[in-house]
Amino acid sequence: MQEVVTLECTEARKEGKPVSRYLTTRNKKTVTERIEKKKYNPHLKRHTLHKEIK
């Protein structure tokens, strides 16, 4: 069972920049914890840690 989740940048708010968000999917049955991935933030112009939000 795939679920669509939103990943949000963790570093942008600290620097006063707009946050970047990405949509991705995960399998609810096999992945029970929240997802964390390194993704590109175009406002900061570098790769940053993005965490799953509700």
Beta strands, then each sheet from edge to edge (+ up, - down):
strand 1: 2-9
strand 2: 21-27
strand 3: 36-41
strand 4: 46-53
sheet 1: 2+ 1- 4+ 3-
end
